[in-house]
Amino acid sequence: MIEIHNLQFQPLTFNMAGEKTLHLGSRERTAIPDKEVSHEIRLAEKHGLIRLQKQPAKKPALTTEKPKAASTAKTTKGGK
């Protein structure tokens, strides 16, 4: 995935590879698949309109904590 960050204070629209269109609001970020990055998007990066950044592959988080036991305390309405 590639993250696209609009560096402008105005919305931008780009044709993606294929038949899709990408609309970015001012200063908006979004992520698209690598294969959807078009020549037009690469050219906009060279002109300083946007920033493209490769997103690292997400790995499953390893946790060592045990799940906490559910509380057995009961609450009642009216204080009785």
C-alpha positions as CSV (number, residue, x, y, z in Angstrom):
1,M,0.0,0.0,0.0
2,I,1.1,3.6,-0.8
3,E,0.0,6.5,1.4
4,I,-0.8,9.7,-0.5
5,H,-0.7,13.0,1.5
6,N,-2.1,16.1,-0.2
7,L,0.4,18.9,0.7
8,Q,-1.9,21.6,-0.7
9,F,-4.6,23.7,1.0
10,Q,-7.0,22.8,-1.8
11,P,-8.6,19.6,-3.0
12,L,-6.9,17.6,-5.7
13,T,-8.2,14.9,-8.1
14,F,-6.1,12.3,-9.9
15,N,-6.8,9.5,-12.4
16,M,-5.6,6.3,-10.9
17,A,-4.3,3.3,-12.9
18,G,-7.3,1.7,-14.4
19,E,-10.7,3.6,-14.5
20,K,-10.9,4.9,-10.9
21,T,-10.5,8.5,-9.8
22,L,-8.9,9.7,-6.5
23,H,-10.3,12.8,-4.7
24,L,-8.1,14.2,-1.9
25,G,-9.4,17.0,0.3
26,S,-7.0,19.7,1.5
27,R,-4.2,18.2,3.6
28,E,-6.0,14.8,3.4
29,R,-4.2,11.4,3.6
30,T,-5.3,8.1,2.1
31,A,-3.8,4.8,1.2
32,I,-4.1,3.0,-2.2
33,P,-2.7,-0.3,-3.5
34,D,0.7,0.0,-5.3
35,K,-0.7,-1.1,-8.6
36,E,-3.2,1.8,-8.6
37,V,-0.5,4.5,-8.6
38,S,-0.6,6.2,-12.0
39,H,1.9,8.3,-13.9
40,E,-0.2,11.4,-13.1
41,I,0.2,10.7,-9.4
42,R,4.0,10.2,-9.7
43,L,4.2,13.5,-11.7
44,A,2.3,15.3,-9.0
45,E,4.8,14.0,-6.4
46,K,7.7,15.4,-8.5
47,H,6.0,18.8,-8.6
48,G,5.6,18.8,-4.8
49,L,1.8,18.7,-4.8
50,I,1.6,15.4,-2.9
51,R,3.9,13.1,-0.9
52,L,3.9,9.3,-1.5
53,Q,5.1,7.0,1.2
54,K,5.3,3.2,1.3
55,Q,3.3,1.8,4.2
56,P,5.1,-0.9,6.1
57,A,3.4,-4.3,6.1
58,K,1.4,-4.7,9.3
59,K,2.4,-7.6,11.5
60,P,0.2,-9.1,14.1
61,A,0.9,-7.7,17.5
62,L,2.4,-10.1,20.0
63,T,1.0,-9.7,23.5
64,T,2.2,-11.3,26.7
65,E,-0.6,-10.0,28.9
66,K,-3.3,-12.4,30.0
67,P,-6.9,-11.3,29.5
68,K,-8.4,-9.8,32.6
69,A,-11.2,-11.6,34.4
70,A,-14.6,-10.0,34.1
71,S,-15.7,-8.1,37.3
72,T,-18.4,-9.9,39.3
73,A,-19.6,-6.7,41.0
74,K,-23.2,-5.8,40.3
75,T,-24.8,-2.4,40.1
76,T,-28.4,-1.5,40.8
77,K,-30.5,1.5,40.1
78,G,-31.9,3.5,42.9
79,G,-29.2,2.7,45.4
80,K,-31.0,-0.3,46.9
